[in-house]
């Protein structure tokens, strides 16, 4: 008993010491966003963000002003999914699986209290939306070229960044800016961008590491910056422009919410567009249609085609990378070239051109095997599951 009391006393002292030390570090570094980060992670029994916590942030509405329901496929939900494949996906807390085939809803299923109207965080799938909006702004003439340097829109602490880095460099993840992409460190860019109150300030103080356009390096700041540039170019919030240029023209059925860094602030362009699987699928189908939706060209075909082929940047080993285009991941499965968007907690929008099919899978948990940039473990499982439904 005496030993137990000493043990409890030691743990309490250790806990108090950690709290004091944490507060001291936060105060000395000025990283006050860590309070919010700690409160919404470790104090809630998690080590990272949740796919359903968008309400803890200010959000701006993306209005669905012209909702049009997906037509049902003649085999809608007729075929049951393969049990073994489904089990693999459900092991990582999948809560939505939707398949669009030939412009029709072939299959949908939801778990864990979710439905076709539930909102969930896109996480990095939002990067694809920012790149699509860049395509819209180019099509509509708000931005004359994606080769324009970003210093035209934003001031940087190091003027060299604004003078050398273009919108294309950012969209292709080849900016050369030295963002700290650590998903473990609370001082990394993802933590500050996600929990902080000034995503632009967090993005403009980082210097160049390599010559822009040379090396591929997947970094969240690379899409936070064009999100701000687009807002400046179109002279309206990114969410409002998304509603006008994409969300409403695509006939999305539900309003979406894009999380902001603070009240009245900037959308977090690297993540945090909160919507549902049915509406996420529409962007994938737009890309399959080369930017044309029901006869209206929302994004130039040339921009879409550029988005789904390697962007020419090199990997660190000096070889040309082949797994990323402009806002889209690229891979090949069983001889078929495909492209996809993805988020860190198991969010996927997979586009199969040869099948005219879009698969959206949403979840709460990351599969550790998804660190593979060539083809995350869930991609072939999703494809096989979807193809077994027809």
C-alpha positions in Angstrom: 0.0 0.0 0.0 2.8 2.3 0.9 4.6 1.6 -2.4 1.3 2.3 -4.3 0.9 5.7 -2.6 4.5 6.6 -3.5 3.8 5.5 -7.0 0.7 7.7 -7.3 2.5 10.6 -5.8 5.4 10.2 -8.3 2.9 10.1 -11.2 1.1 13.3 -9.9 4.4 15.1 -9.6 5.4 14.0 -13.1 2.1 15.1 -14.5 2.3 18.5 -12.9 5.9 18.9 -14.1 4.9 18.0 -17.7 2.0 20.6 -17.5 4.3 23.3 -16.2 7.0 22.4 -18.8 4.4 22.4 -21.6 3.1 25.8 -20.6 6.6 27.2 -20.4 7.4 25.9 -23.9 4.2 27.4 -25.3 4.7 30.7 -23.7 8.4 31.0 -24.8 7.7 30.0 -28.4 4.4 31.8 -28.8 2.7 28.7 -30.2 -0.6 29.2 -28.4 -2.3 26.9 -30.9 -0.8 24.0 -29.0 -3.4 24.6 -26.2 -6.2 23.9 -28.6 -4.3 21.0 -30.1 -3.6 19.3 -26.8 -7.2 19.9 -25.6 -8.7 18.3 -28.7 -6.3 15.3 -28.9 -4.6 13.9 -25.9 -7.1 15.3 -23.4 -9.8 13.5 -25.4 -7.9 10.3 -25.6 -6.5 10.7 -29.2 -3.1 11.3 -30.6 -4.3 13.3 -33.6 -7.2 15.0 -35.2 -10.7 13.5 -35.8 -12.5 13.3 -39.1 -15.7 14.7 -37.5 -14.5 17.6 -35.4 -15.1 20.4 -37.8 -17.4 22.1 -35.4 -14.4 23.0 -33.1 -13.3 25.5 -35.8 -15.0 28.5 -37.4 -16.3 27.4 -40.8 -17.5 29.1 -44.0 -20.4 27.6 -45.9 -20.0 26.3 -49.4 -23.6 26.7 -50.7 -25.3 24.0 -52.8 -27.5 26.4 -54.7 -28.5 24.0 -57.5 -28.8 20.5 -56.0 -29.3 17.6 -58.4 -29.5 14.1 -57.0 -27.4 11.4 -58.7 -29.6 9.2 -60.9 -29.8 5.6 -59.6 -28.0 2.9 -61.6 -30.2 0.1 -62.8 -28.3 -2.2 -60.5 -28.2 0.2 -57.6 -27.3 -1.7 -54.4 -28.4 -4.9 -56.0 -25.1 -6.7 -55.5 -23.6 -7.3 -52.1 -19.9 -6.4 -51.6 -17.3 -9.1 -51.1 -17.3 -9.8 -47.4 -13.6 -10.3 -47.1 -12.7 -7.1 -48.9 -15.3 -5.2 -46.9 -13.9 -6.5 -43.7 -10.4 -5.1 -44.6 -11.9 -1.6 -45.0 -14.1 -1.7 -42.0 -11.0 -2.6 -39.9 -10.0 1.0 -40.2 -13.4 2.5 -39.2 -14.8 3.2 -42.6 -18.0 5.1 -42.4 -19.0 5.6 -46.1 -18.4 3.8 -49.4 -20.0 5.1 -52.6 -19.5 4.0 -56.2 -20.6 6.2 -59.2 -20.6 4.3 -62.5 -21.5 5.9 -65.8 -22.9 9.0 -64.1 -25.2 6.9 -61.9 -25.1 5.9 -58.3 -24.3 2.2 -58.4 -23.7 1.5 -54.7 -23.7 3.3 -51.3 -23.4 2.1 -47.8 -22.8 3.8 -44.5 -21.7 2.7 -41.0 -21.2 4.1 -37.5 -24.2 6.4 -37.6 -23.2 8.1 -40.9 -25.5 8.7 -43.9 -25.5 10.4 -47.3 -25.9 13.8 -45.6 -23.3 13.5 -42.9 -20.3 15.8 -42.9 -16.8 14.5 -42.6 -13.4 16.1 -43.0 -11.8 15.7 -46.5 -8.3 16.3 -44.9 -5.9 16.4 -47.9 -8.5 15.7 -50.5 -9.1 19.5 -50.1 -5.7 20.0 -51.9 -7.4 18.6 -55.0 -10.2 21.1 -54.7 -7.8 24.0 -54.4 -6.0 22.8 -57.6 -9.4 22.4 -59.3 -10.3 26.0 -58.3 -7.1 27.1 -59.7 -8.2 25.6 -63.0 -11.5 27.4 -62.7 -9.8 30.7 -62.0 -7.6 30.2 -65.1 -10.6 29.2 -67.2 -12.5 32.3 -66.1 -9.6 34.7 -66.6 -9.1 35.7 -62.9 -5.6 34.3 -63.2 -3.8 34.7 -66.5 -1.4 31.8 -66.1 -0.4 29.2 -63.5 3.2 30.3 -64.1 2.6 33.6 -62.5 4.7 34.2 -59.4 2.9 34.1 -56.0 4.5 37.4 -54.9 1.8 39.0 -57.0 -0.8 37.9 -54.4 1.1 37.5 -51.1 4.0 39.2 -49.3 6.7 36.8 -48.0 9.3 37.4 -45.3 11.9 36.3 -47.8 11.0 38.1 -51.0 12.9 35.5 -53.0 10.1 33.0 -52.4 7.4 35.3 -53.9 9.7 36.2 -56.8 10.7 32.6 -57.7 7.7 30.3 -56.8 4.8 30.1 -59.2 1.3 28.8 -58.7 2.2 25.8 -60.8 5.2 25.0 -58.5 2.8 25.0 -55.5 0.1 22.9 -57.2 2.6 20.3 -58.4 4.3 20.1 -55.0 7.6 21.3 -56.4 7.9 24.8 -54.8 11.2 24.1 -53.0 9.8 25.9 -49.9 11.2 24.2 -46.7 7.9 23.5 -44.9 8.2 21.1 -41.9 5.7 18.5 -42.8 6.1 16.4 -39.6 2.9 14.8 -38.6 4.4 13.9 -35.2 5.9 17.2 -34.0 3.5 19.7 -32.5 5.8 22.4 -34.0 5.4 21.0 -37.6 3.4 22.9 -40.2 0.4 20.5 -40.2 -0.2 21.1 -36.5 0.1 24.9 -36.7 -1.9 25.1 -39.9 -4.6 22.9 -38.5 -5.0 24.3 -35.0 -3.4 27.7 -35.5 -5.2 31.1 -36.1 -3.2 32.4 -39.1 -2.5 29.9 -41.9 -1.1 32.5 -44.2 1.4 33.8 -41.6 2.4 30.2 -40.9 3.1 29.8 -44.6 5.0 32.9 -45.6 7.9 32.8 -43.2 9.5 29.7 -44.6 12.5 30.1 -46.9 13.4 28.2 -50.0 15.4 25.0 -49.7 15.7 24.0 -53.4 15.2 25.7 -56.7 11.4 25.8 -57.5 10.2 23.3 -60.1 13.1 20.9 -59.4 12.1 18.4 -56.7 8.7 16.8 -55.8 8.0 17.2 -52.1 4.5 16.7 -50.8 3.9 19.5 -48.3 0.7 21.0 -46.9 1.9 24.6 -47.2 2.0 24.1 -50.9 -1.8 24.2 -51.2 -2.4 26.6 -48.3 -0.7 29.3 -50.3 -2.6 29.0 -53.6 -5.8 28.9 -51.6 -5.0 32.4 -50.4 -3.8 33.5 -53.9 -7.1 32.4 -55.5 -9.1 34.3 -52.9 -7.1 37.4 -53.7 -7.4 36.9 -57.5 -11.2 36.4 -57.4 -11.7 39.0 -54.7 -13.9 36.7 -52.6 -13.5 34.0 -49.9 -12.4 30.6 -51.3 -15.6 28.9 -50.1 -17.8 31.4 -51.9 -15.8 30.9 -55.1 -15.9 27.2 -54.6 -19.7 27.4 -54.5 -19.9 29.5 -57.6 -17.3 27.7 -59.7 -17.7 24.1 -58.6 -20.1 23.1 -55.9 -23.3 24.6 -57.4 -22.5 23.8 -61.1 -21.8 20.2 -60.2 -25.2 19.9 -58.6 -23.9 19.0 -55.1 -26.9 18.1 -52.9 -25.7 19.4 -49.6 -24.0 22.5 -48.3 -20.4 21.9 -47.3 -18.2 23.7 -44.7 -14.6 24.7 -45.2 -12.8 25.2 -41.9 -11.1 28.6 -41.3 -8.1 29.5 -39.3 -10.1 32.0 -37.3 -13.5 33.8 -37.3 -13.8 35.6 -40.7 -10.4 34.2 -41.7 -8.8 32.2 -44.4 -9.9 28.7 -45.5 -7.3 26.0 -44.7 -6.5 25.2 -48.3 -4.4 22.1 -47.4 -7.3 20.4 -45.7 -10.7 20.6 -44.0 -13.4 20.7 -46.6 -16.3 19.0 -44.8 -18.9 17.2 -46.9 -20.3 13.7 -47.8 -19.3 10.9 -50.1 -21.9 11.5 -52.7 -20.9 15.1 -53.2 -17.1 14.4 -53.0 -17.6 12.0 -55.9 -18.7 14.8 -58.3 -15.3 16.3 -58.5 -13.9 12.9 -59.5 -16.5 12.6 -62.2 -15.7 16.1 -63.5 -12.1 15.0 -63.9 -13.1 11.9 -65.8 -15.2 14.2 -68.1 -12.1 16.3 -68.7 -13.6 19.4 -66.9 -17.0 19.3 -68.7 -20.2 19.0 -66.7 -23.4 18.6 -68.7 -22.1 20.6 -71.6 -20.5 23.3 -69.6 -16.7 23.5 -69.5 -15.8 24.3 -65.9 -12.1 23.6 -66.2 -10.1 23.6 -69.5 -9.5 20.1 -70.8 -5.8 20.8 -71.1 -5.6 21.7 -67.4 -7.3 18.4 -66.4 -5.0 16.4 -68.7 -2.0 18.1 -67.2 -3.3 17.3 -63.7 -3.5 13.6 -64.3 0.0 13.1 -65.7 3.4 13.3 -63.9 4.5 16.9 -63.5 8.2 16.5 -64.4 9.7 17.2 -60.9 12.3 14.8 -59.6 12.4 12.7 -56.4 15.3 13.3 -54.0 17.3 10.5 -55.8 17.3 12.5 -59.0 14.8 10.3 -60.9 11.7 11.8 -62.4 8.7 11.1 -60.1 5.6 9.4 -61.7 3.2 9.3 -58.8 1.8 12.9 -58.7 0.4 15.4 -61.2 -1.4 18.6 -60.3 -3.4 18.0 -57.1 -3.9 14.3 -58.1 -2.0 11.1 -57.1 -1.3 8.7 -59.9 -0.8 5.0 -60.1 -1.5 1.9 -62.2 -3.4 -1.2 -61.1 -3.7 -4.3 -63.2 -2.6 -2.4 -66.3 -5.1 0.4 -65.8 -3.9 3.9 -65.2 -5.9 5.7 -62.5 -5.7 8.8 -60.4 -7.0 9.7 -56.9 -7.2 12.2 -54.1 -6.6 11.1 -50.5 -6.8 12.3 -46.9 -4.7 11.2 -43.9 -7.5 9.4 -42.0 -8.6 7.1 -44.8 -10.4 9.5 -47.2 -10.2 8.5 -50.8 -11.7 9.6 -54.1 -10.5 7.1 -56.8 -11.1 7.7 -60.5 -11.0 4.8 -63.0 -11.1 6.3 -66.5 -11.5 2.9 -68.3 -14.5 2.0 -66.2 -16.0 5.6 -66.1 -16.1 5.0 -62.3 -15.5 7.0 -59.2 -15.1 5.4 -55.8 -15.3 7.4 -52.6 -14.4 5.9 -49.3 -14.4 7.8 -46.0 -13.1 6.7 -42.6 -12.0 7.7 -39.2 -8.7 5.9 -39.0 -5.5 5.7 -41.0 -4.2 2.4 -42.3 -0.5 2.4 -41.4 0.3 0.8 -44.8 -0.9 4.0 -46.5 2.5 5.5 -46.2 3.2 4.0 -49.6 3.1 6.9 -52.0 2.9 4.7 -55.1 -0.3 2.9 -54.1 -1.7 3.0 -50.6 -2.9 -0.4 -49.3 -6.6 0.6 -49.5 -6.7 1.6 -53.2 -6.7 -1.9 -54.7 -9.1 -3.1 -52.0 -11.5 -0.3 -52.9 -11.2 -1.1 -56.6 -11.8 -4.8 -56.3 -14.7 -4.2 -54.0 -16.3 -1.7 -56.5 -15.7 -3.8 -59.5 -17.3 -6.8 -57.9 -20.6 -4.8 -57.7 -21.2 -4.8 -61.4 
